[in-house]
């Protein structure tokens, strides 16, 4: 009985830690992206466009972000009004809407990405690589179980293939946006130089 109680307590502590970590990380991201004129949700849409490719359907963006189509549609509406993305209807099927970045988005996205990557690197710097890999695997298992609880049919092999595909995209990102030795250097790379 004591072992069951300890196990239940550990599960609750872990769940609380996951929630706290998500909340604090989101607050940190909000602060970074706000400095670049974006919300965290808008930045996530821009990231998805980079990974998926442009133009992308709202349904594909929603699927990539594990969000509902309606919530992504509302975020995209605000981004269109702000001039960050544009919508284009399919010429054959007018019900299909594609989204692509504007030049304004590109000017916001690059420095936000450089600063965000530098911040993530700074946060995770004290964690040994083998622990990072273990955490990636553990969180993958937690995600799998959550998707099952949501009643979604989940194919583990497809999840692994998607993970490999995202890993390849991550390598491309590292080459494009760089991972600096210090977060400050990364932020400097993302800022435009001004002359006086």
Backbone as a printed PyTorch tensor [residue, N CA C, xyz], in Angstrom:
tensor([[[  0.8140,  -1.1950,   0.0000],
         [  0.0000,   0.0000,   0.0000],
         [  0.8620,   1.2670,   0.0000]],

        [[  1.9420,   1.2290,   0.8280],
         [  2.8420,   2.3780,   0.9050],
         [  3.5130,   2.6400,  -0.4550]],

        [[  3.8860,   1.5600,  -1.1510],
         [  4.5170,   1.7090,  -2.4680],
         [  3.5600,   2.3610,  -3.4530]],

        [[  2.2810,   1.9820,  -3.4150],
         [  1.2790,   2.5890,  -4.2980],
         [  1.1170,   4.0700,  -4.0070]],

        [[  1.1090,   4.4180,  -2.7290],
         [  0.9760,   5.8150,  -2.3180],
         [  2.1890,   6.6160,  -2.7810]],

        [[  3.3840,   6.0660,  -2.6190],
         [  4.6010,   6.7480,  -3.0590],
         [  4.6170,   6.9110,  -4.5750]],

        [[  4.1690,   5.8840,  -5.2890],
         [  4.1120,   5.9530,  -6.7490],
         [  3.1120,   7.0210,  -7.1950]],

        [[  1.9570,   7.0750,  -6.5590],
         [  0.9370,   8.0780,  -6.8950],
         [  1.4500,   9.4830,  -6.6050]],

        [[  2.1470,   9.6270,  -5.4800],
         [  2.7160,  10.9320,  -5.1310],
         [  3.7630,  11.3540,  -6.1580]],

        [[  4.5950,  10.4190,  -6.5760],
         [  5.6220,  10.7070,  -7.5850],
         [  4.9810,  11.1330,  -8.9050]],

        [[  3.9150,  10.4430,  -9.3010],
         [  3.2140,  10.7980, -10.5400],
         [  2.6740,  12.2230, -10.4520]],

        [[  2.0680,  12.5710,  -9.3280],
         [  1.5350,  13.9290,  -9.1640],
         [  2.6370,  14.9770,  -9.1570]],

        [[  3.7620,  14.6590,  -8.4940],
         [  4.9010,  15.5850,  -8.4950],
         [  5.4320,  15.7950,  -9.9060]],

        [[  5.5350,  14.7070, -10.6640],
         [  6.0140,  14.7950, -12.0410],
         [  5.0570,  15.6150, -12.8950]],

        [[  3.7770,  15.3470, -12.7550],
         [  2.7900,  16.0810, -13.5550],
         [  2.8460,  17.5740, -13.2360]],

        [[  2.9680,  17.8830, -11.9600],
         [  3.0800,  19.2820, -11.5490],
         [  4.3470,  19.9070, -12.1130]],

        [[  5.4570,  19.1750, -12.1050],
         [  6.7250,  19.6900, -12.6460],
         [  6.6160,  19.9480, -14.1450]],

        [[  5.9610,  19.0400, -14.8620],
         [  5.7540,  19.2530, -16.2970],
         [  4.9480,  20.5240, -16.5420]],

        [[  3.8750,  20.6840, -15.7750],
         [  3.0270,  21.8570, -15.9360],
         [  3.7880,  23.1380, -15.5970]],

        [[  4.5050,  23.1380, -14.4870],
         [  5.2810,  24.3170, -14.0890],
         [  6.3330,  24.6650, -15.1430]],

        [[  7.0130,  23.6540, -15.6460],
         [  8.0530,  23.8740, -16.6520],
         [  7.4590,  24.4790, -17.9130]],

        [[  6.3360,  23.9170, -18.3650],
         [  5.6530,  24.4620, -19.5450],
         [  5.2750,  25.9240, -19.3100]],

        [[  4.6940,  26.2240, -18.1460],
         [  4.2250,  27.5740, -17.8450],
         [  5.3740,  28.5740, -17.8190]],

        [[  6.4570,  28.2170, -17.1540],
         [  7.6060,  29.1210, -17.0520],
         [  8.2810,  29.2900, -18.4150]],

        [[  8.4140,  28.2030, -19.1590],
         [  9.0150,  28.2940, -20.4960],
         [  8.1670,  29.1740, -21.4070]],

        [[  6.8540,  29.0290, -21.3470],
         [  5.9620,  29.8510, -22.1700],
         [  6.1040,  31.3210, -21.7970]],

        [[  6.1950,  31.6140, -20.5120],
         [  6.3670,  33.0000, -20.0760],
         [  7.6880,  33.5640, -20.6060]],

        [[  8.7270,  32.7440, -20.5770],
         [ 10.0430,  33.1500, -21.0920],
         [  9.9670,  33.4160, -22.5980]],

        [[  9.3150,  32.4930, -23.3220],
         [  9.1480,  32.6750, -24.7670],
         [  8.3000,  33.9020, -25.0790]],

        [[  7.2250,  34.0980, -24.3180],
         [  6.3770,  35.2820, -24.5290],
         [  7.2170,  36.5520, -24.4650]],

        [[  8.0970,  36.6090, -23.4840],
         [  8.9430,  37.7870, -23.2970],
         [  9.8730,  37.9920, -24.4970]],

        [[ 10.4910,  36.9210, -24.9610],
         [ 11.4100,  37.0220, -26.1040],
         [ 10.6620,  37.4400, -27.3590]],

        [[  9.5660,  36.7550, -27.6620],
         [  8.8670,  37.0180, -28.9200],
         [  8.1730,  38.3710, -28.9150]],

        [[  7.7330,  38.8190, -27.7410],
         [  7.1020,  40.1330, -27.6370],
         [  8.0840,  41.2240, -28.0450]],

        [[  9.3630,  41.0460, -27.7030],
         [ 10.3920,  42.0180, -28.0860],
         [ 10.5180,  42.1390, -29.6000]],

        [[ 10.0550,  41.1120, -30.3110],
         [ 10.1530,  41.1040, -31.7700],
         [  8.7850,  41.2880, -32.4340]],

        [[  7.7890,  41.7290, -31.6360],
         [  6.4710,  42.0340, -32.1810],
         [  5.5880,  40.8340, -32.4520]],

        [[  5.9000,  39.7020, -31.8260],
         [  5.1350,  38.4710, -32.0460],
         [  4.6360,  37.9030, -30.7300]],

        [[  3.5430,  37.1600, -30.7960],
         [  3.1430,  36.3450, -29.6540],
         [  3.7930,  34.9760, -29.8430]],

        [[  3.8180,  34.1950, -28.7760],
         [  4.3790,  32.8480, -28.8770],
         [  3.5920,  32.0190, -29.8840]],

        [[  2.2720,  32.1860, -29.9080],
         [  1.4320,  31.4360, -30.8450],
         [  1.7230,  31.8400, -32.2910]],

        [[  1.9130,  33.1440, -32.5280],
         [  2.2480,  33.6040, -33.8810],
         [  3.6110,  33.0840, -34.3070]],

        [[  4.5560,  33.1020, -33.3870],
         [  5.8780,  32.5620, -33.6950],
         [  5.7760,  31.0800, -34.0560]],

        [[  4.9490,  30.3410, -33.3210],
         [  4.7720,  28.9090, -33.5980],
         [  4.2200,  28.6900, -35.0050]],

        [[  3.3070,  29.5390, -35.4420],
         [  2.7810,  29.4370, -36.8120],
         [  3.9090,  29.6700, -37.8180]],

        [[  4.7440,  30.6640, -37.5680],
         [  5.8720,  30.9300, -38.4760],
         [  6.8580,  29.7720, -38.4960]],

        [[  7.0970,  29.1720, -37.3330],
         [  7.9790,  28.0020, -37.2730],
         [  7.3890,  26.8750, -38.1060]],

        [[  6.0960,  26.6490, -37.9550],
         [  5.4600,  25.5540, -38.7060],
         [  5.5740,  25.7990, -40.2040]],

        [[  5.4350,  27.0490, -40.6410],
         [  5.5870,  27.3630, -42.0660],
         [  7.0050,  27.0600, -42.5390]],

        [[  7.9850,  27.3050, -41.6780],
         [  9.3750,  26.9970, -42.0340],
         [  9.5940,  25.4950, -42.1670]],

        [[  9.0020,  24.7200, -41.2560],
         [  9.1730,  23.2650, -41.2890],
         [  8.3550,  22.6190, -42.4080]],

        [[  7.0910,  23.0260, -42.5340],
         [  6.1880,  22.4130, -43.5170],
         [  6.5460,  22.8530, -44.9290]],

        [[  6.8900,  24.1280, -45.0570],
         [  7.1240,  24.7260, -46.3620],
         [  5.9390,  25.6090, -46.7290]],

        [[  6.2080,  26.5720, -47.5620],
         [  5.1720,  27.5280, -47.9520],
         [  4.7850,  27.3510, -49.4040]],

        [[  3.5330,  27.6580, -49.7010],
         [  2.4400,  27.9560, -48.7830],
         [  1.9570,  26.6700, -48.1130]],

        [[  1.3280,  26.8270, -46.9490],
         [  0.8320,  25.6640, -46.2020],
         [ -0.6500,  25.8620, -45.8930]],

        [[ -1.3640,  24.7580, -45.8430],
         [ -2.7770,  24.8240, -45.4810],
         [ -2.9050,  25.0040, -43.9750]],

        [[ -3.9520,  25.6780, -43.5530],
         [ -4.1970,  25.8830, -42.1260],
         [ -4.3280,  24.5400, -41.4190]],

        [[ -4.9500,  23.5670, -42.0750],
         [ -5.0980,  22.2460, -41.4530],
         [ -3.7370,  21.5990, -41.2080]],

        [[ -2.7890,  21.7950, -42.1240],
         [ -1.4450,  21.2330, -41.9420],
         [ -0.7000,  21.9340, -40.7990]],

        [[ -0.8790,  23.2490, -40.7020],
         [ -0.2590,  24.0010, -39.6140],
         [ -0.8240,  23.5180, -38.2760]],

        [[ -2.1420,  23.3850, -38.2140],
         [ -2.7990,  22.9330, -36.9820],
         [ -2.3100,  21.5410, -36.5850]],

        [[ -2.2120,  20.6640, -37.5620],
         [ -1.7460,  19.3010, -37.2720],
         [ -0.3040,  19.3230, -36.7730]],

        [[  0.5450,  20.0980, -37.4020],
         [  1.9520,  20.1600, -37.0120],
         [  2.1040,  20.7080, -35.5980]],

        [[  1.2300,  21.6670, -35.2370],
         [  1.3020,  22.2850, -33.9120],
         [  0.4570,  21.5600, -32.8620]],

        [[ -0.2180,  20.4660, -33.2740],
         [ -1.0890,  19.7300, -32.3480],
         [ -2.1720,  20.6400, -31.7720]],

        [[ -2.7480,  21.4910, -32.6200],
         [ -3.7980,  22.4230, -32.2130],
         [ -5.0230,  22.2120, -33.0910]],

        [[ -6.1410,  22.8100, -32.7020],
         [ -7.3540,  22.7110, -33.5100],
         [ -7.2520,  23.6700, -34.6990]],

        [[ -7.9170,  23.3130, -35.7800],
         [ -7.9140,  24.1650, -36.9720],
         [ -8.5190,  25.5310, -36.6520]],

        [[ -9.5770,  25.5470, -35.8450],
         [-10.2230,  26.8190, -35.4910],
         [ -9.2650,  27.7430, -34.7430]],

        [[ -8.5070,  27.2160, -33.7820],
         [ -7.6000,  28.0760, -33.0160],
         [ -6.5000,  28.6390, -33.9190]],

        [[ -5.9880,  27.8190, -34.8350],
         [ -4.9450,  28.3050, -35.7550],
         [ -5.5320,  29.3290, -36.7110]],

        [[ -6.7460,  29.1000, -37.1480],
         [ -7.4070,  30.0450, -38.0490],
         [ -7.5420,  31.4190, -37.3880]],

        [[ -7.8860,  31.4490, -36.1000],
         [ -8.0090,  32.7300, -35.3900],
         [ -6.6500,  33.4170, -35.2440]],

        [[ -5.6140,  32.6400, -34.9630],
         [ -4.2640,  33.2140, -34.8610],
         [ -3.8430,  33.7830, -36.2160]],

        [[ -4.0970,  33.0270, -37.2780],
         [ -3.7470,  33.4820, -38.6310],
         [ -4.5240,  34.7470, -38.9830]],

        [[ -5.7960,  34.8380, -38.5860],
         [ -6.5890,  36.0570, -38.8330],
         [ -5.8680,  37.2820, -38.2690]],

        [[ -5.4020,  37.1740, -37.0210],
         [ -4.7020,  38.2990, -36.3980],
         [ -3.3770,  38.5860, -37.1110]],

        [[ -2.7210,  37.5330, -37.5710],
         [ -1.4470,  37.7170, -38.2740],
         [ -1.6550,  38.3840, -39.6300]],

        [[ -2.7570,  38.0560, -40.2980],
         [ -3.0780,  38.6940, -41.5800],
         [ -3.3150,  40.1870, -41.3490]],

        [[ -4.1150,  40.5220, -40.3190],
         [ -4.3960,  41.9320, -40.0050],
         [ -3.1210,  42.6980, -39.6850]],

        [[ -2.1550,  42.0230, -39.0590],
         [ -0.8850,  42.6610, -38.6970],
         [  0.1020,  42.6810, -39.8700]],

        [[ -0.2470,  42.0520, -40.9890],
         [  0.6350,  42.0300, -42.1560],
         [  1.7800,  41.0500, -42.0480]],

        [[  1.6550,  40.0510, -41.1560],
         [  2.7330,  39.0940, -40.9290],
         [  2.6280,  37.9020, -41.8860]],

        [[  1.4140,  37.4910, -42.2040],
         [  1.1900,  36.4210, -43.1780],
         [  0.0970,  36.8490, -44.1410]],

        [[ -0.0070,  36.1200, -45.2380],
         [ -1.1010,  36.3570, -46.1880],
         [ -1.7940,  35.0320, -46.4600]],

        [[ -3.0860,  35.1460, -46.7450],
         [ -3.8930,  33.9770, -47.1040],
         [ -4.1170,  33.9970, -48.5990]],

        [[ -4.0760,  32.8170, -49.1840],
         [ -4.3670,  32.6790, -50.6150],
         [ -5.2780,  31.4720, -50.7750]],

        [[ -6.3890,  31.6570, -51.4650],
         [ -7.3110,  30.5490, -51.7130],
         [ -6.8210,  29.7140, -52.8870]],

        [[ -7.0430,  28.4150, -52.7920],
         [ -6.6950,  27.4980, -53.8630],
         [ -7.5320,  27.8430, -55.0880]],

        [[ -6.9130,  27.8350, -56.2410],
         [ -7.6300,  28.1910, -57.4730],
         [ -8.6690,  27.1420, -57.8680]],

        [[ -8.3920,  25.8800, -57.5450],
         [ -9.3030,  24.7960, -57.9160],
         [-10.3900,  24.6080, -56.8580]],

        [[ -9.9960,  24.5160, -55.5990],
         [-10.9460,  24.3000, -54.5060],
         [-10.9070,  25.5170, -53.5960]],

        [[-11.8550,  26.4200, -53.7490],
         [-11.8800,  27.6850, -53.0180],
         [-12.0180,  27.5000, -51.5010]],

        [[-12.3950,  26.3100, -51.0560],
         [-12.4930,  26.0550, -49.6160],
         [-11.1250,  25.9350, -48.9700]],

        [[-10.1280,  25.5850, -49.7680],
         [ -8.7660,  25.3910, -49.2540],
         [ -8.0510,  26.7480, -49.2100]],

        [[ -7.4950,  27.0470, -48.0300],
         [ -6.7800,  28.3030, -47.8310],
         [ -5.3200,  28.0030, -47.5080]],

        [[ -4.4350,  28.6920, -48.2030],
         [ -3.0060,  28.5620, -47.9580],
         [ -2.4990,  29.8010, -47.2300]],

        [[ -1.4490,  29.5990, -46.4390],
         [ -0.8510,  30.6890, -45.6680],
         [  0.6290,  30.7630, -46.0230]],

        [[  1.1210,  31.9800, -46.1740],
         [  2.5650,  32.1630, -46.3890],
         [  3.0280,  33.4190, -45.6650]],

        [[  4.3300,  33.4620, -45.3870],
         [  4.9240,  34.5960, -44.6620],
         [  5.0690,  35.7930, -45.5930]],

        [[  5.0040,  36.9790, -45.0080],
         [  5.3040,  38.2090, -45.7320],
         [  6.7470,  38.6050, -45.4170]],

        [[  7.2280,  39.6330, -46.0960],
         [  8.5850,  40.1130, -45.8050],
         [  8.6540,  40.6600, -44.3740]],

        [[  7.5450,  41.2000, -43.8710],
         [  7.5010,  41.6670, -42.4850],
         [  7.7540,  40.5030, -41.5230]],

        [[  7.1560,  39.3600, -41.8260],
         [  7.3550,  38.1770, -40.9810],
         [  8.8170,  37.7630, -40.9830]],

        [[  9.4220,  37.7700, -42.1480],
         [ 10.8340,  37.3740, -42.2480],
         [ 11.7180,  38.2750, -41.4030]],

        [[ 11.4180,  39.5920, -41.3950],
         [ 12.2530,  40.5260, -40.6280],
         [ 12.0620,  40.3480, -39.1230]],

        [[ 10.9260,  39.7910, -38.6970],
         [ 10.6680,  39.5420, -37.2850],
         [ 11.1710,  38.1520, -36.8690]],

        [[ 11.0150,  37.2150, -37.7810],
         [ 11.2560,  35.8060, -37.4820],
         [ 12.7250,  35.4940, -37.2170]],

        [[ 13.5960,  35.9970, -38.0720],
         [ 15.0240,  35.6800, -37.9350],
         [ 15.5950,  36.1130, -36.5850]],

        [[ 15.4570,  37.3720, -36.1820],
         [ 16.0360,  37.7460, -34.8840],
         [ 15.3470,  37.0490, -33.7020]],

        [[ 14.0420,  36.8040, -33.8200],
         [ 13.3390,  36.0910, -32.7500],
         [ 13.8590,  34.6610, -32.6300]],

        [[ 14.1320,  34.0330, -33.7600],
         [ 14.6300,  32.6630, -33.7640],
         [ 16.0360,  32.5880, -33.1820]],

        [[ 16.8820,  33.4990, -33.5890],
         [ 18.2580,  33.5070, -33.0760],
         [ 18.2500,  33.6810, -31.5530]],

        [[ 17.4560,  34.6300, -31.0740],
         [ 17.4120,  34.8650, -29.6250],
         [ 16.7900,  33.6820, -28.8870]],

        [[ 15.7410,  33.1090, -29.4660],
         [ 15.0760,  31.9690, -28.8350],
         [ 16.0060,  30.7590, -28.7430]],

        [[ 16.7070,  30.4580, -29.8370],
         [ 17.6410,  29.3300, -29.8260],
         [ 18.7600,  29.5510, -28.8090]],

        [[ 19.2490,  30.7800, -28.7250],
         [ 20.3020,  31.0880, -27.7480],
         [ 19.7770,  30.9050, -26.3280]],

        [[ 18.5280,  31.2850, -26.1100],
         [ 17.9370,  31.1470, -24.7800],
         [ 17.7460,  29.6760, -24.4070]],

        [[ 17.2550,  28.8780, -25.3440],
         [ 17.0790,  27.4470, -25.0880],
         [ 18.4280,  26.8010, -24.7980]],

        [[ 19.4290,  27.1970, -25.5720],
         [ 20.7720,  26.6590, -25.3390],
         [ 21.2560,  27.0120, -23.9420]],

        [[ 21.0250,  28.2380, -23.5190],
         [ 21.4500,  28.6830, -22.1850],
         [ 20.7270,  27.8850, -21.0990]],

        [[ 19.4210,  27.6840, -21.2800],
         [ 18.6250,  26.9510, -20.2910],
         [ 19.1200,  25.5110, -20.1510]],

        [[ 19.4100,  24.8710, -21.2770],
         [ 19.7570,  23.4510, -21.2660],
         [ 21.2550,  23.1810, -21.1420]],

        [[ 22.0680,  24.2210, -21.1250],
         [ 23.5240,  24.0570, -21.0590],
         [ 23.9960,  23.1790, -19.8970]],

        [[ 23.4360,  23.3300, -18.6890],
         [ 23.9220,  22.5060, -17.5690],
         [ 23.5140,  21.0300, -17.6530]],

        [[ 22.5870,  20.7000, -18.5260],
         [ 22.0880,  19.3190, -18.6160],
         [ 23.0010,  18.5200, -19.5490]],

        [[ 23.5750,  17.4180, -19.0800],
         [ 24.4400,  16.5950, -19.9440],
         [ 23.6550,  16.0570, -21.1510]],

        [[ 24.3580,  15.8520, -22.2650],
         [ 23.7100,  15.3930, -23.5010],
         [ 22.9440,  14.0900, -23.3130]],

        [[ 23.5060,  13.1490, -22.5410],
         [ 22.8030,  11.8710, -22.3610],
         [ 21.4780,  12.0790, -21.6070]],

        [[ 21.4370,  13.0490, -20.7000],
         [ 20.1900,  13.3580, -19.9910],
         [ 19.1930,  14.0550, -20.9220]],

        [[ 19.7140,  14.9000, -21.8170],
         [ 18.8330,  15.5480, -22.7990],
         [ 18.1750,  14.4950, -23.6800]],

        [[ 18.9610,  13.5310, -24.1370],
         [ 18.4230,  12.4640, -24.9820],
         [ 17.4000,  11.6270, -24.2160]],

        [[ 17.7040,  11.3250, -22.9610],
         [ 16.7550,  10.5700, -22.1320],
         [ 15.4610,  11.3590, -21.9590]],

        [[ 15.5750,  12.6620, -21.7560],
         [ 14.3870,  13.5070, -21.5910],
         [ 13.5570,  13.5370, -22.8710]],

        [[ 14.2160,  13.6470, -24.0140],
         [ 13.5040,  13.6180, -25.3030],
         [ 12.7090,  12.3170, -25.4250]],

        [[ 13.3470,  11.2010, -25.1000],
         [ 12.6690,   9.9030, -25.2010],
         [ 11.5260,   9.7760, -24.2050]],

        [[ 11.7380,  10.2250, -22.9790],
         [ 10.6890,  10.1570, -21.9590],
         [  9.4900,  11.0310, -22.3360]],

        [[  9.7650,  12.2440, -22.8020],
         [  8.6650,  13.1230, -23.1940],
         [  7.9330,  12.5870, -24.4230]],

        [[  8.6530,  11.8960, -25.3010],
         [  8.0060,  11.2480, -26.4420],
         [  7.0180,  10.1950, -25.9700]],

        [[  7.3920,   9.4240, -24.9730],
         [  6.4960,   8.4070, -24.4180],
         [  5.2900,   9.0500, -23.7460]],

        [[  5.5160,  10.1440, -23.0070],
         [  4.4090,  10.8540, -22.3640],
         [  3.4450,  11.3930, -23.4280]],

        [[  3.9980,  11.9730, -24.5030],
         [  3.1430,  12.4820, -25.5900],
         [  2.3190,  11.3510, -26.1930]],

        [[  2.9390,  10.2240, -26.4260],
         [  2.2460,   9.0600, -26.9830],
         [  1.0590,   8.6730, -26.0980]],

        [[  1.2930,   8.5950, -24.7950],
         [  0.2340,   8.2020, -23.8650],
         [ -0.8700,   9.2530, -23.8020]],

        [[ -0.5050,  10.5300, -23.8810],
         [ -1.5180,  11.5960, -23.8790],
         [ -2.3900,  11.4930, -25.1200]],

        [[ -1.7690,  11.2720, -26.2770],
         [ -2.5470,  11.1420, -27.5130],
         [ -3.5000,   9.9630, -27.4380]],

        [[ -3.0650,   8.8610, -26.8150],
         [ -3.9460,   7.7130, -26.6180],
         [ -5.1230,   8.0860, -25.7160]],

        [[ -4.8520,   8.8480, -24.6650],
         [ -5.9270,   9.2880, -23.7550],
         [ -6.9340,  10.1830, -24.4800]],

        [[ -6.4630,  10.9180, -25.4660],
         [ -7.3540,  11.7760, -26.2490],
         [ -8.1670,  10.9790, -27.2670]],

        [[ -7.9210,   9.6740, -27.3010],
         [ -8.6750,   8.8240, -28.2150],
         [ -8.1540,   8.8320, -29.6340]],

        [[ -6.9530,   9.3390, -29.8190],
         [ -6.3830,   9.3730, -31.1680],
         [ -5.6340,   8.0830, -31.4400]],

        [[ -5.8160,   7.5840, -32.6410],
         [ -5.0200,   6.4330, -33.0560],
         [ -3.6080,   6.9260, -33.2980]],

        [[ -2.6830,   6.3010, -32.6330],
         [ -1.2980,   6.7520, -32.7030],
         [ -0.4340,   5.6160, -33.2110]],

        [[  0.3260,   5.9170, -34.2280],
         [  1.2540,   4.9570, -34.8070],
         [  2.6550,   5.3290, -34.3170]],

        [[  3.2040,   4.4970, -33.4360],
         [  4.5390,   4.7840, -32.8830],
         [  5.5920,   4.9320, -33.9730]],

        [[  5.5210,   4.0730, -34.9790],
         [  6.5180,   4.1410, -36.0600],
         [  6.4130,   5.4630, -36.8140]],

        [[  5.1920,   5.9300, -37.0420],
         [  5.0030,   7.2250, -37.7010],
         [  5.5470,   8.3440, -36.8150]],

        [[  5.3060,   8.2400, -35.5040],
         [  5.8600,   9.2380, -34.5830],
         [  7.3810,   9.2700, -34.6780]],

        [[  8.0000,   8.0900, -34.7730],
         [  9.4590,   8.0210, -34.8810],
         [  9.9350,   8.6110, -36.2040]],

        [[  9.2040,   8.3130, -37.2900],
         [  9.5770,   8.8770, -38.6020],
         [  9.4570,  10.3990, -38.5860]],

        [[  8.3690,  10.9010, -37.9860],
         [  8.1800,  12.3480, -37.8820],
         [  9.2930,  12.9780, -37.0580]],

        [[  9.6930,  12.2850, -35.9930],
         [ 10.7810,  12.7710, -35.1410],
         [ 12.0870,  12.8690, -35.9460]],

        [[ 12.3680,  11.8600, -36.7530],
         [ 13.5760,  11.8880, -37.5860],
         [ 13.5240,  13.0170, -38.6060]],

        [[ 12.3450,  13.2140, -39.1810],
         [ 12.1680,  14.2930, -40.1550],
         [ 12.3910,  15.6470, -39.4800]],

        [[ 11.8200,  15.8180, -38.2740],
         [ 12.0130,  17.0720, -37.5540],
         [ 13.4680,  17.2410, -37.1330]],

        [[ 14.1350,  16.1480, -36.8330],
         [ 15.5470,  16.2160, -36.4770],
         [ 16.3670,  16.7260, -37.6600]],

        [[ 16.0480,  16.2510, -38.8600],
         [ 16.7440,  16.7210, -40.0580],
         [ 16.4750,  18.2100, -40.2740]],

        [[ 15.2360,  18.6250, -40.0350],
         [ 14.8950,  20.0440, -40.1680],
         [ 15.6200,  20.8720, -39.1160]],

        [[ 15.7760,  20.3140, -37.9310],
         [ 16.4860,  21.0200, -36.8610],
         [ 17.9350,  21.2700, -37.2640]],

        [[ 18.5470,  20.2870, -37.9060],
         [ 19.9330,  20.4720, -38.3660],
         [ 20.0100,  21.6030, -39.3770]],

        [[ 19.0150,  21.6770, -40.2560],
         [ 18.9590,  22.7680, -41.2290],
         [ 18.8340,  24.1110, -40.5080]],

        [[ 18.0000,  24.1380, -39.4740],
         [ 17.8160,  25.3610, -38.6900],
         [ 19.1090,  25.7890, -38.0280]],

        [[ 19.8200,  24.8370, -37.4540],
         [ 21.0760,  25.1570, -36.7790],
         [ 22.0460,  25.7920, -37.7650]],

        [[ 22.0900,  25.2550, -38.9860],
         [ 22.9620,  25.8330, -40.0050],
         [ 22.5010,  27.2300, -40.4080]],

        [[ 21.1760,  27.4250, -40.4930],
         [ 20.6650,  28.7130, -40.9450],
         [ 20.7290,  29.7880, -39.8650]],

        [[ 20.3470,  29.4230, -38.6470],
         [ 20.2510,  30.4190, -37.5800],
         [ 21.3910,  30.3470, -36.5840]],

        [[ 22.1700,  29.2860, -36.6620],
         [ 23.3450,  29.1460, -35.8210],
         [ 23.0260,  28.8440, -34.3760]],

        [[ 23.9150,  28.1420, -33.7630],
         [ 23.8810,  27.9290, -32.3240],
         [ 25.2080,  28.4400, -31.8350]],

        [[ 25.1360,  29.5230, -31.1100],
         [ 26.3620,  30.1880, -30.6730],
         [ 26.9170,  29.5440, -29.4190]],

        [[ 28.1420,  29.9190, -29.1020],
         [ 28.7450,  29.4160, -27.8770],
         [ 28.1720,  30.1240, -26.6600]],

        [[ 27.6580,  31.3320, -26.8530],
         [ 27.0170,  32.0450, -25.7470],
         [ 25.6950,  32.6240, -26.2350]],

        [[ 24.6850,  32.7050, -25.3710],
         [ 23.4160,  33.3020, -25.7580],
         [ 23.5560,  34.7560, -26.2100]],

        [[ 24.4840,  35.5080, -25.6000],
         [ 24.6560,  36.9000, -25.9720],
         [ 25.1310,  37.0240, -27.4260]],

        [[ 26.0440,  36.1380, -27.8340],
         [ 26.5300,  36.1640, -29.2170],
         [ 25.3940,  35.8310, -30.1760]],

        [[ 24.5540,  34.9040, -29.7970],
         [ 23.4120,  34.5480, -30.6300],
         [ 22.4610,  35.7110, -30.7930]],

        [[ 22.2170,  36.4550, -29.7040],
         [ 21.3250,  37.6120, -29.7850],
         [ 21.9380,  38.6730, -30.6880]],

        [[ 23.2460,  38.8630, -30.6120],
         [ 23.8950,  39.8630, -31.4420],
         [ 23.7700,  39.5180, -32.9290]],

        [[ 23.8540,  38.2150, -33.2580],
         [ 23.7050,  37.7960, -34.6460],
         [ 22.3100,  38.1180, -35.1680]],

        [[ 21.3090,  38.0540, -34.2910],
         [ 19.9300,  38.2800, -34.7200],
         [ 19.5480,  39.7420, -34.8450]],

        [[ 20.3340,  40.6430, -34.2360],
         [ 19.9850,  42.0600, -34.2660],
         [ 20.6210,  42.7340, -35.4750]],

        [[ 19.8610,  43.6740, -36.0160],
         [ 20.4020,  44.4690, -37.1140],
         [ 21.3440,  45.5050, -36.5420]],

        [[ 22.4280,  45.7210, -37.2360],
         [ 23.3720,  46.7470, -36.7700],
         [ 22.8390,  48.1060, -37.1630]],

        [[ 22.9600,  49.0230, -36.2330],
         [ 22.5240,  50.3900, -36.5140],
         [ 23.7420,  51.2910, -36.5610]],

        [[ 23.6840,  52.2660, -37.4250],
         [ 24.7890,  53.2160, -37.5270],
         [ 24.3070,  54.5490, -36.9740]],

        [[ 25.2010,  55.2470, -36.3750],
         [ 24.8290,  56.5670, -35.7930],
         [ 25.3810,  57.6700, -36.6160]]])
